[in-house]
């Protein structure tokens, strides 16, 4: 699997059996993101992990300044 520095989207089952979806975690690699999830949810089972793709075509942040004429 290709490593990707960015945001990962998880679906997990916690230690007490609760399904937790849409967990988003940043990581330099998938292994680092998995480690962060396991620190937050001790003894969880990772059911699914997807890469969140950056959105292209978004409006950039533009600082506008009004000029009086």
LOFILO-300710 format. One record per atom (N, C-alpha, C, O): residue in three letters; x, z, y. Coordinates in pm, 1 decimal. Each point is the difference from the previous one (the first is absolute). Layout:
N
(ALA, (X, Z, Y))
...
END
This chain:
69
(UNK, (83.7, 0.0, -118.7))
(UNK, (-83.7, 0.0, 118.7))
(UNK, (87.8, 0.0, 124.6))
(UNK, (99.7, 72.0, 6.2))
(UNK, (-136.1, -151.4, 91.1))
(UNK, (76.8, -11.6, 122.8))
(UNK, (-21.1, 121.8, 88.8))
(UNK, (-112.9, 45.4, 18.5))
(UNK, (222.5, 7.4, 36.4))
(UNK, (-8.3, 116.1, 88.6))
(UNK, (-37.6, -47.1, 139.8))
(UNK, (41.5, -107.2, 44.0))
(UNK, (-120.5, 188.4, 25.1))
(UNK, (-53.1, -36.8, 130.3))
(UNK, (4.5, 122.7, 89.6))
(UNK, (-57.1, 103.5, -34.4))
(UNK, (122.6, -113.2, 146.2))
(UNK, (2.4, 111.0, 94.5))
(UNK, (-122.6, -10.6, 88.5))
(UNK, (-14.3, -95.5, 76.3))
(UNK, (-73.5, 193.0, -86.6))
(UNK, (-121.5, -4.7, 78.4))
(UNK, (-104.1, 95.9, -51.0))
(UNK, (31.6, 111.3, -42.1))
(UNK, (-155.6, -154.5, 45.9))
(UNK, (-112.4, 86.2, -34.7))
(UNK, (-54.5, -35.7, -138.5))
(UNK, (-16.3, -117.1, -34.3))
(UNK, (-11.3, 222.2, -44.2))
(UNK, (-54.7, -15.2, -133.7))
(UNK, (-137.4, 66.0, -4.3))
(UNK, (-21.6, 104.6, 61.3))
(UNK, (-70.4, -166.0, -133.8))
(UNK, (-136.8, 48.3, -11.9))
(UNK, (-21.7, 47.2, -144.2))
(UNK, (17.5, -76.9, -94.6))
(UNK, (-55.7, 204.4, 78.9))
(UNK, (-11.2, 62.3, -131.9))
(UNK, (-142.5, 38.1, -34.9))
(UNK, (-82.2, 30.4, 86.5))
(UNK, (55.7, -33.0, -216.7))
(UNK, (-116.1, 64.1, -61.1))
(UNK, (57.4, 92.4, -105.8))
(UNK, (74.8, -43.9, -87.4))
(UNK, (-109.9, 173.5, 95.0))
(UNK, (55.4, 98.0, -93.4))
(UNK, (-111.5, 85.7, -58.5))
(UNK, (-112.6, 1.9, 49.9))
(UNK, (147.1, 68.9, -157.0))
(UNK, (-86.6, 104.6, -54.5))
(UNK, (79.6, 128.7, 13.5))
(UNK, (109.3, 12.8, -55.1))
(UNK, (-165.7, 83.1, 129.5))
(UNK, (69.9, 125.8, 24.5))
(UNK, (4.2, 83.8, -127.3))
(UNK, (-64.9, -33.5, -99.1))
(UNK, (140.9, 142.1, 101.9))
(UNK, (18.2, 85.6, -117.2))
(UNK, (-132.0, 59.4, -49.3))
(UNK, (-15.4, 26.4, -119.3))
(UNK, (-80.9, -4.9, 211.7))
(UNK, (-129.0, 56.0, -42.1))
(UNK, (-103.3, -108.6, -31.4))
(UNK, (-117.3, 31.4, -20.4))
(UNK, (158.6, -158.7, 16.3))
(UNK, (-86.0, -108.2, -44.8))
(UNK, (-74.5, -75.6, 107.9))
(UNK, (-79.7, -88.4, -31.6))
(UNK, (103.0, 120.2, 158.8))
(UNK, (-69.0, -67.1, 110.5))
(UNK, (67.3, -134.2, 29.0))
(UNK, (122.4, -7.9, 10.4))
(UNK, (-202.5, -96.2, 2.4))
(UNK, (49.5, -132.7, 34.0))
(UNK, (20.1, -7.9, 151.4))
(UNK, (-92.6, 26.2, 76.8))
(UNK, (213.5, -62.4, -34.4))
(UNK, (32.3, -12.2, 142.1))
(UNK, (41.7, -144.1, 24.4))
(UNK, (94.4, -49.5, -61.6))
(UNK, (-166.0, -18.2, 152.9))
(UNK, (26.9, -140.8, 28.5))
(UNK, (48.9, -18.0, 143.5))
(UNK, (-16.7, 88.0, 84.4))
(UNK, (76.3, -201.7, -59.2))
(UNK, (43.7, -42.0, 133.9))
(UNK, (101.0, 94.4, 63.4))
(UNK, (-6.9, 26.0, 120.1))
(UNK, (100.0, 25.4, -198.6))
(UNK, (110.7, 77.4, 54.0))
(UNK, (106.2, -97.7, 47.4))
(UNK, (48.1, -81.7, -78.5))
(UNK, (-11.0, 88.6, 205.4))
(UNK, (101.6, -90.1, 52.8))
(UNK, (125.1, 80.2, 31.6))
(UNK, (-4.7, 100.5, 70.9))
(UNK, (117.7, -147.2, -125.3))
(UNK, (127.0, 70.4, 14.8))
(UNK, (108.0, -101.0, 36.6))
(UNK, (6.2, -108.7, -57.6))
(UNK, (79.4, 144.9, 154.0))
(UNK, (115.1, -82.5, 33.7))
(UNK, (115.8, 36.2, -91.4))
(UNK, (16.3, 115.6, -39.1))
(UNK, (63.9, -215.8, 5.7))
(UNK, (118.6, 24.3, -80.4))
(UNK, (98.3, -114.2, 10.9))
(UNK, (-38.0, -114.5, 24.7))
(UNK, (166.1, 146.9, -43.7))
(UNK, (102.8, -103.9, 0.3))
(UNK, (-5.5, -81.9, -127.9))
(UNK, (46.5, -113.9, -4.9))
(UNK, (-105.0, 174.9, -99.6))
(UNK, (-16.8, -68.5, -128.2))
(UNK, (-122.0, 59.0, -69.1))
(UNK, (-54.7, 101.1, 43.9))
(UNK, (13.0, -164.9, -151.8))
(UNK, (-114.0, 49.4, -77.3))
(UNK, (32.3, 137.1, -58.4))
(UNK, (-86.1, 87.9, -4.0))
(UNK, (210.7, -69.5, -41.4))
(UNK, (40.6, 128.2, -58.9))
(UNK, (-10.0, 113.1, 102.6))
(UNK, (-44.4, 110.0, -32.8))
(UNK, (85.4, -136.9, 156.4))
(UNK, (-8.5, 101.8, 105.2))
(UNK, (-145.9, 32.7, 32.6))
(UNK, (-34.3, 116.3, 21.0))
(UNK, (-49.9, -216.8, -17.0))
(UNK, (-142.4, 22.4, 27.4))
(UNK, (-64.4, 79.6, -114.3))
(UNK, (-81.4, 88.9, 24.9))
(UNK, (117.4, -120.4, -149.2))
(UNK, (-50.4, 76.4, -115.3))
(UNK, (41.1, 146.1, 10.5))
(UNK, (-80.2, 89.5, -26.7))
(UNK, (202.7, -65.8, 64.9))
(UNK, (50.2, 137.1, 13.2))
(UNK, (-78.2, 76.9, 106.6))
(UNK, (-32.3, 117.3, -19.0))
(UNK, (2.1, -182.4, 129.9))
(UNK, (-78.3, 64.8, 105.7))
(UNK, (-140.1, 35.9, -48.6))
(UNK, (-51.3, 107.7, 30.2))
(UNK, (-10.2, -198.9, -105.8))
(UNK, (-133.3, 26.9, -55.5))
(UNK, (5.9, 120.3, -93.8))
(UNK, (-85.8, 88.1, 5.3))
(UNK, (187.2, -85.2, -90.8))
(UNK, (10.3, 109.8, -97.3))
(UNK, (33.6, 133.3, 66.7))
(UNK, (-30.6, 105.5, -55.6))
(UNK, (92.8, -107.9, 173.3))
(UNK, (23.2, 124.0, 73.9))
(UNK, (-130.0, 52.3, 60.4))
(UNK, (-22.3, 121.0, 5.2))
(UNK, (-63.1, -212.3, 40.2))
(UNK, (-127.1, 41.1, 60.4))
(UNK, (-103.8, 36.1, -105.6))
(UNK, (-77.6, 93.7, 18.8))
(UNK, (75.7, -167.6, -129.7))
(UNK, (-97.5, 21.2, -107.0))
(UNK, (77.1, 29.2, -128.4))
(UNK, (27.9, -89.9, -79.2))
(UNK, (5.5, 216.2, 60.4))
(UNK, (79.9, 43.9, -113.0))
(UNK, (-71.6, -29.7, -130.7))
(UNK, (-119.3, 27.7, -12.2))
(UNK, (189.1, -82.9, -85.0))
(UNK, (-52.0, -34.2, -133.1))
(UNK, (-113.0, -102.5, 4.6))
(UNK, (-88.6, 2.7, -85.5))
(UNK, (90.1, -92.1, 182.7))
(UNK, (-103.5, -103.6, 6.5))
(UNK, (35.8, -116.5, -91.0))
(UNK, (114.6, -14.7, -42.5))
(UNK, (-213.0, -66.4, 13.9))
(UNK, (19.2, -122.8, -76.4))
(UNK, (-23.0, -117.3, 95.6))
(UNK, (-107.9, -12.3, 57.9))
(UNK, (207.7, -72.9, -41.3))
(UNK, (-13.9, -116.7, 87.0))
(UNK, (-71.1, -109.1, -79.4))
(UNK, (51.9, -49.7, -100.0))
(UNK, (-171.3, 13.4, 146.1))
(UNK, (-79.9, -100.9, -69.1))
(UNK, (28.3, -140.3, 51.3))
(UNK, (-2.3, -96.1, -76.9))
(UNK, (29.0, 84.1, 206.9))
(UNK, (22.5, -131.9, 59.4))
(UNK, (84.8, 14.8, 125.8))
(UNK, (-13.1, 97.8, 73.6))
(UNK, (98.7, -194.3, -50.1))
(UNK, (80.3, -4.2, 122.4))
(UNK, (9.6, -144.9, 45.7))
(UNK, (41.8, -87.3, -76.0))
(UNK, (-80.6, 62.5, 199.7))
(UNK, (7.5, -133.5, 58.6))
(UNK, (81.7, 5.7, 127.6))
(UNK, (11.3, 105.2, 62.8))
(UNK, (44.6, -216.8, -25.4))
(UNK, (74.0, -10.9, 124.8))
(UNK, (-97.0, -41.0, 109.7))
(UNK, (-77.7, -94.0, -16.8))
(UNK, (82.2, 164.5, 128.3))
(UNK, (-83.0, -35.9, 114.5))
(UNK, (76.7, -104.9, 78.8))
(UNK, (106.8, 27.1, 54.9))
(UNK, (-162.8, -146.9, -50.2))
(UNK, (65.6, -110.8, 69.0))
(UNK, (-18.8, 13.7, 150.6))
(UNK, (-108.6, 35.1, 46.0))
(UNK, (213.7, -62.5, 31.1))
(UNK, (-15.8, 2.5, 145.0))
(UNK, (-98.1, -107.6, 44.7))
(UNK, (-2.8, -110.0, -55.4))
(UNK, (-76.4, 142.4, 154.5))
(UNK, (-98.6, -95.0, 50.1))
(UNK, (63.6, -88.0, 106.9))
(UNK, (55.7, 49.0, 98.2))
(UNK, (-65.2, -177.9, -119.3))
(UNK, (53.0, -94.9, 98.0))
(UNK, (-113.9, -47.4, 88.8))
(UNK, (-115.9, -1.8, -41.7))
(UNK, (148.4, -35.2, 160.4))
(UNK, (-101.5, -50.6, 90.6))
(UNK, (-71.0, 110.1, 77.4))
(UNK, (-100.3, -25.4, 66.6))
(UNK, (151.7, 147.1, -75.0))
(UNK, (-60.2, 108.3, 76.1))
(UNK, (37.9, -13.9, 146.3))
(UNK, (104.5, -56.1, 32.9))
(UNK, (-188.9, 106.8, 53.9))
(UNK, (28.3, -3.4, 141.8))
(UNK, (113.1, 97.0, 31.0))
(UNK, (-9.1, 117.8, -34.6))
(UNK, (115.0, -164.5, 98.7))
(UNK, (111.4, 89.9, 30.2))
(UNK, (-39.6, 98.4, 110.4))
(UNK, (-90.0, -25.7, 80.1))
(UNK, (160.2, 138.5, -78.9))
(UNK, (-20.5, 96.1, 107.7))
(UNK, (60.5, -57.2, 127.2))
(UNK, (119.8, -27.5, 6.6))
(UNK, (-203.3, 10.4, 93.1))
(UNK, (45.8, -55.9, 127.1))
(UNK, (-31.6, 99.4, 109.8))
(UNK, (-114.2, 42.4, 17.2))
(UNK, (216.4, -6.8, 55.5))
(UNK, (-20.5, 89.6, 112.5))
(UNK, (-30.9, -87.6, 120.8))
(UNK, (80.8, -84.2, 39.1))
(UNK, (-198.2, 104.6, 19.3))
(UNK, (-41.8, -82.7, 112.5))
(UNK, (18.0, 76.4, 131.0))
(UNK, (-20.3, 121.3, 7.3))
(UNK, (57.4, -193.6, 91.5))
(UNK, (17.9, 59.3, 132.0))
(UNK, (-79.1, -84.5, 99.4))
(UNK, (16.0, -121.8, 7.3))
(UNK, (-100.4, 188.6, 67.7))
(UNK, (-80.0, -70.1, 99.6))
(UNK, (81.0, -19.9, 125.0))
(UNK, (67.9, 90.9, 47.7))
(UNK, (-76.2, -212.4, 5.4))
(UNK, (73.2, -33.7, 123.0))
(UNK, (-103.7, -33.5, 105.6))
(UNK, (-87.1, -84.2, -21.8))
(UNK, (96.7, 149.9, 135.3))
(UNK, (-91.0, -32.1, 109.8))
(UNK, (57.7, -115.6, 79.5))
(UNK, (120.5, -6.9, 24.1))
(UNK, (-208.1, -83.2, 16.2))
(UNK, (48.1, -113.5, 79.9))
(UNK, (-57.9, 3.7, 139.8))
(UNK, (29.4, -87.6, 81.3))
END
